[in-house]
Amino acid sequence: MPEGPLIIFDLTGAFAMFRKFYTNSSSLSYPFPPRTTVAGLIAGLLGYERDTYSEDLSLERCDIAVSVKVPVRRVMQTVNYVMTEARSSVWARNAGGFDGSAGGIQTPVEWVFPKLDEPRLRYRIYVHHKEPKFAERLDSVLLEGSYVYPPYLGMSECLGEVEHLATLENWELSVREVETTLSTVVPSAAIAGSPRLEAGTQIIKERTAFALGADRRMLAIGDVLYERNCNPITATVSSPVFTAVYENDGQEISEFGVFLG
């Protein structure tokens, strides 16, 4: 049994934008929050300032997994951005200040929405931290709802909510040598061979960042797999798999997952 609890909570919201790190003029979105986004979310809840949390939420100290609980659809829309910076003062009229006199720019942005018959997006987050005090602090903040900065889904315009589900003291993390039904987004490098493909299965591969340094330089990237319709992925996994058993809405849930990174 690993040292320290496994903390499970849901991130929900009406819409999201998880910008892909390799896009430029057109802002494309992942269908789920990558590990770096979840790390930033946790840091914001705990009150870290920008670019000060990379060490505490590094791959070596913090394990993070993500599960997509509601199928998503992506919509491309053009957004009007107003130039708000100027060489003199952002408040100066006719100098490119907030009066918009410097003009603007139209940028295509890909937004993530829940499928049409679902009211909200829902992502399940699994967090294990190797330092007990950090885990205790995160658990307390989630239980009390005493966030320093409000949660959002990728961009500050996409306000969200977090719902604490469970804090598991007794959970397992081990290498399984048999096919396993995985509920989480899975690093492709963790899969031995190919996942099982059944009727209706749509497995998508995305390239995401796993960790950022204090200067926002990418420290680790990799490919991940997720099932488009929120069905589990069945595969033999070479990396350690966690087992989480908890209750939600009066029902016992048993899940297997793999941490990102």
Summary of the structure (lengths in Angstrom):
residues: 261
radius of gyration: 19.7
end to end distance: 20.4
largest distance: 67.1
contacts: 787
relative contact order: 0.24
helix: 11%
strand: 43%
